[in-house]
């Protein structure tokens, strides 16, 4: 197999993974309508019992998920608003789309979250609230507690993103700075009936972590928040107002986020409609159909990006050397979400950095291609989903006098791959189930 074929196959396999987690299809798989009966994951609701139906939500897949709800309920929807990332939109009739920034929240997101809380707070006992949650919802639903400004929340978010904390840890902190996250949206909606449809971007599909769990009990505490921030050595760098808020929580001078067993969750249903494993399995199926010996490594991959990249490169070497764990032509698929500890001043994202680190390790290999991409179509603060590399990537940089290791140390993968025209560009995908990585080995 030529490198050009391996590269094209990798892109086709990645696209097959994306197609499998289309939010509109995912919602309709778990929510159906039979006349005046709404069936959500086999639980039935009599639509005649509700005076009004509202739709709210936040996340990169929000617009597509909302479109599916409108397809099903049409004019039965009274009103709605969903916060999405800029550009991640769809044409809707009843549900309003509010575009905002990600991964660092902005004023537009805060205004949209305020509108959502106002709408949800007006619901009554005989109303139905459908909440649509997907990856990115934490940043897209910013509603800081009283006494903490949006600028201060932005500052804390930036520090969390740069220190190497994983999404579980980041969201534990976010929940305890918010009026909407960590089950608090359920508090606003009670006693209305609340159905939440969730597209997971979290390893393990933990409901209280996905978009910081606005409609589910929170398992984290103020004590956890302080421990996380001390462990990553950022506790003494955050604004005093934020630190004082956390200390008040630890001292029980302000309420904790809602916990399991509270009455506000008695009329709620939370359903995961899509996750990373679906994309991984669909990619593996596509690879097998093309003719590759295929293996799913894991959809639980996490850890420092550069380290994970070296492991994937080592697997490629083993395939060509010994035919293990699968013989060539081979495709190894993995999912999950790694983290980057930022030490440089460059531009990039975890998927681009993954490919840069992998390219260094597979340099000189004739028949290996590695692709890593975010299913949401954006990787860090860039317009690329990720990148693609092969055994000749480093050789191609020599003529341009580009030193790959310098770019890697500076967390500067975006310009590295842009110069080689090897960025993975998908545009907004309107979905988000973490990352998809492919290792293709064509032969010895």
HUHUCOR-V282495 format. One line per field, one symbol per residue. burial: I if it has 24 or more other ideal C-beta (glycine too) atoms within 12 Angstrom, else O. A space follows every 50 residues. Layout:
burial: ???
This chain:
burial: IOIOOIIOIIIIIIIIIIIIIIIIIIIIIIIOIOOOOIOIOOOOIOIOOI OIIIIIIIIIIIIIIIIIIIIIIOOIIIIIIIIIIOOIIIOIOIIIIIII IIIIIIOIIIIIIIIIIOIIOOIOOOIIIIIIIIIIIIIIIIIIIOOIOI OIIIIIIIIIIIIIIIIIIIIIIIIIIIIIIIIIIIIIIIOIIIIIIIII IIIIIIIIIIIIIIIIIIOIIIOIIIOIIOOIOIIOOIIOOIIOIIOOIO OOOOOIIIIOOOOIIOIIIIIIIIIIIIIIIIIIOIIOOIOIIIIIIIII IIIIIIIIIIIIIIIIIIIIOOOOOIOIIIIIIIIIIIIIIIOOOIIIII IIIIIIIIIIIIIOIOIIIIIIIIIIIIIIIIIIIIIIIIIIIIOOIOOO OIOIOOIIOOIIIIIIIIOIOIIIIIOIIIIIIIIIIIIIIIOO
